[in-house]
Each structure stands twice: as structure tokens, then as C-alpha cells.
Amino acid sequence: QVQLVESGGGLVQAGGSLRLSCAAPGRIFSINTMGWYRQAPGKQRELVAAITNGGSTNYADSVKGRFTISRDNAKNTVTLQMNSLKPEDTAVYYCNVHTVVIGITYDYWGQGTQVTVSS
């Protein structure tokens, strides 16, 4: 099975920053949208940020102004820069890649990386 490779999680104090990165294997082609989801204990999984191959972005209201998503199409990577982190940002973060091939959609996921923000 294809799995995206994530890195950059860790432990940080409130107000600090972390950068998450995700790399899509070369065998994943025609990537449309890349994004980050997160799930905290006792919470539903939510979309944090997404970016299309054209550069259009979307953010959860809770992270607007603090997080920035970007991508490098040549390298098939997506990055989430997280600034001014809050304890409520603590969660497992998952990278997602959405593709469309001959009209059929495919979704690929990373293994998840833990982000813990201490107060």
C-alpha cells in the first residue's frame, strides 16, 4: 500500500513553532489536492489546511493567521508551518493526498505524527 511519509512532529511550548512535512512517493501522480488533518483525543478528525495544485488554500478557522500550508510540486511535498501554537493544537496530524485519475478519485494518507503543545 502507498503511504505518505511525514516528519516534523514533536513537543513544543505554547507560543512556539513547528513545521510538518509530507512527501508523496513518485508513483503517486496527478496529485490534485494535498492537505493536513488532525485528531485530538476525544475529538473528531478535522481538516486543518489544504492546498490545490493551483495554489488555492483553505484553513480551519481555528488556525487561520497562525498556520501556513505550502507545496513544492516538483518534489511532491507539502509543508505545514505552525506558529503561535496553543495547547488545543495538540493532536495527531495526518497528511492527505487526493488524486483524480481517469475520473476516479484516490486518497492516500500518512502514518500520523504527534504534535504536543504544553501550557
PEBELBEL-V853821 format. One record per pair of residues at least 24 apart in sequence whose ideal C-beta (glycine too) atoms are under 7 Angstrom apart, sorted by the first residue. I is the first residue (numbers start at 1). J is the second residue. D is the distance in Angstrom with one decimal. If there is no record, write none. Layout:
<<I:J:D> <I:J:D>>
This chain:
<<2:27:6.7> <2:28:6.1> <2:108:5.3> <3:110:6.7> <3:111:6.2> <4:95:4.7> <4:97:6.1> <4:108:5.6> <4:109:6.3> <4:110:3.9> <5:110:6.7> <6:95:5.1> <6:110:4.0> <6:111:6.2> <6:113:4.6> <7:113:6.9> <8:113:6.6> <9:93:6.6> <9:113:3.3> <9:114:5.0> <9:115:5.1> <11:116:4.7> <11:118:6.7> <12:85:5.7> <12:117:5.8> <13:118:5.4> <14:85:6.3> <14:86:6.0> <14:87:5.9> <14:117:5.7> <14:118:6.6> <14:119:5.3> <15:84:6.1> <15:85:6.7> <16:85:5.4> <17:82:6.1> <17:83:4.7> <17:85:6.6> <18:82:4.9> <18:85:6.6> <18:115:6.2> <19:79:6.3> <19:81:5.2> <19:82:7.0> <20:79:6.8> <20:80:4.3> <20:82:7.0> <20:93:5.9> <20:113:6.4> <21:77:6.2> <21:79:5.2> <22:77:6.5> <22:78:4.9> <22:95:3.5> <22:110:5.6> <23:76:6.6> <23:77:5.0> <24:76:4.2> <24:97:5.3> <28:97:6.1> <28:99:6.6> <28:108:6.1> <30:99:5.3> <30:100:6.6> <30:101:5.6> <31:76:6.5> <31:97:5.7> <31:99:5.5> <32:98:5.3> <32:99:5.7> <32:100:5.5> <33:98:4.3> <34:71:5.6> <34:78:4.0> <34:96:6.9> <34:97:5.4> <35:96:4.8> <36:69:6.8> <36:80:4.9> <36:93:5.7> <36:94:7.0> <36:95:6.0> <37:94:4.7> <37:96:6.0> <38:91:3.9> <38:92:6.6> <38:93:4.7> <39:91:5.7> <39:92:5.5> <40:90:6.1> <40:91:4.0> <49:80:6.1> <51:78:6.7> <85:117:4.6> <86:117:6.1> <87:117:5.0> <87:118:7.0> <87:119:4.7> <89:115:6.4> <89:117:5.1> <90:115:6.3> <90:116:5.2> <90:117:5.1> <91:115:6.1>>
